[in-house]
């Protein structure tokens, strides 16, 4: 998979869905992950009912991007919100 694959997927998705726009705020992703990560996420979700799989993946991605130099203010905001949020459970 080349580095531009994700961008092409977003362009294709935007072309097929006339109702969706970049301002919609969400992009659907599908990926394979190692089973050990899946089991870890499943265990985490069972013990943290205020989280769901979407919040976990979004938080993990924001964490990765922030720690690897992404300077986008929205990414930083997501990272900090997840870092300082308290569990409601």
ZIMO-V446230 format. One record per residue. N is the residue number from 1. PHI is phi in radians with two decimals (none if undefined). PSI is psi in radians with two decimals (NA if undefined). Layout:
n = (N | N)
phi = (PHI | PHI)
psi = (PSI | PSI)
This chain:
n = (1 | 2 | 3 | 4 | 5 | 6 | 7 | 8 | 9 | 10 | 11 | 12 | 13 | 14 | 15 | 16 | 17 | 18 | 19 | 20 | 21 | 22 | 23 | 24 | 25 | 26 | 27 | 28 | 29 | 30 | 31 | 32 | 33 | 34 | 35 | 36 | 37 | 38 | 39 | 40 | 41 | 42 | 43 | 44 | 45 | 46 | 47 | 48 | 49 | 50 | 51 | 52 | 53 | 54 | 55 | 56 | 57 | 58 | 59 | 60 | 61 | 62 | 63 | 64 | 65 | 66 | 67 | 68 | 69 | 70 | 71 | 72 | 73 | 74 | 75 | 76 | 77 | 78 | 79 | 80 | 81 | 82 | 83 | 84 | 85 | 86 | 87 | 88 | 89)
phi = (none | -1.55 | -1.16 | -1.61 | -1.03 | -1.08 | -1.10 | -1.12 | -1.10 | -1.14 | -1.11 | -1.12 | -1.06 | -1.15 | -1.29 | -1.45 | -1.91 | -1.13 | -1.35 | -1.54 | -2.47 | -0.99 | -1.40 | -1.08 | 1.70 | -2.37 | -2.28 | -1.49 | -2.15 | -2.26 | -2.65 | -1.70 | -2.20 | -1.05 | -1.00 | -1.08 | -1.22 | -1.05 | -1.13 | -1.12 | -1.14 | -1.07 | -1.11 | -1.07 | -1.15 | -1.13 | -1.57 | -2.34 | -1.14 | -1.39 | -1.79 | -2.30 | -1.08 | -1.24 | -1.17 | -1.08 | -1.15 | -1.10 | -1.12 | -1.11 | -1.18 | -1.07 | -1.05 | -1.05 | -1.10 | -1.08 | -1.25 | -1.90 | 1.64 | -1.17 | -1.74 | -1.15 | -1.07 | -1.15 | -1.14 | -1.06 | -1.10 | -1.05 | -1.05 | -1.19 | -1.05 | -1.23 | -1.13 | -1.84 | -1.33 | -1.85 | -1.17 | -1.50 | -1.41)
psi = (2.26 | 2.93 | -0.37 | 0.02 | -0.79 | -0.76 | -0.71 | -0.67 | -0.73 | -0.74 | -0.73 | -0.79 | -0.77 | -0.54 | -0.56 | -0.51 | 1.67 | -0.47 | -0.39 | 2.57 | 2.84 | -0.43 | -0.09 | -0.55 | -0.18 | 2.52 | 2.32 | 2.32 | 2.58 | 2.28 | 2.76 | 2.40 | 2.73 | 2.52 | -0.64 | -0.62 | -0.71 | -0.80 | -0.67 | -0.73 | -0.73 | -0.76 | -0.74 | -0.77 | -0.61 | -0.68 | -0.08 | 1.37 | -0.26 | -0.14 | 2.70 | 3.03 | -0.53 | -0.71 | -0.68 | -0.85 | -0.72 | -0.76 | -0.76 | -0.73 | -0.75 | -0.73 | -0.86 | -0.86 | -0.79 | -0.82 | -0.24 | 0.41 | 0.13 | 2.18 | 0.14 | 2.23 | -0.66 | -0.66 | -0.77 | -0.73 | -0.78 | -0.78 | -0.87 | -0.66 | -0.76 | -0.61 | -0.67 | 0.09 | 2.55 | 2.49 | 2.41 | -0.14 | NA)
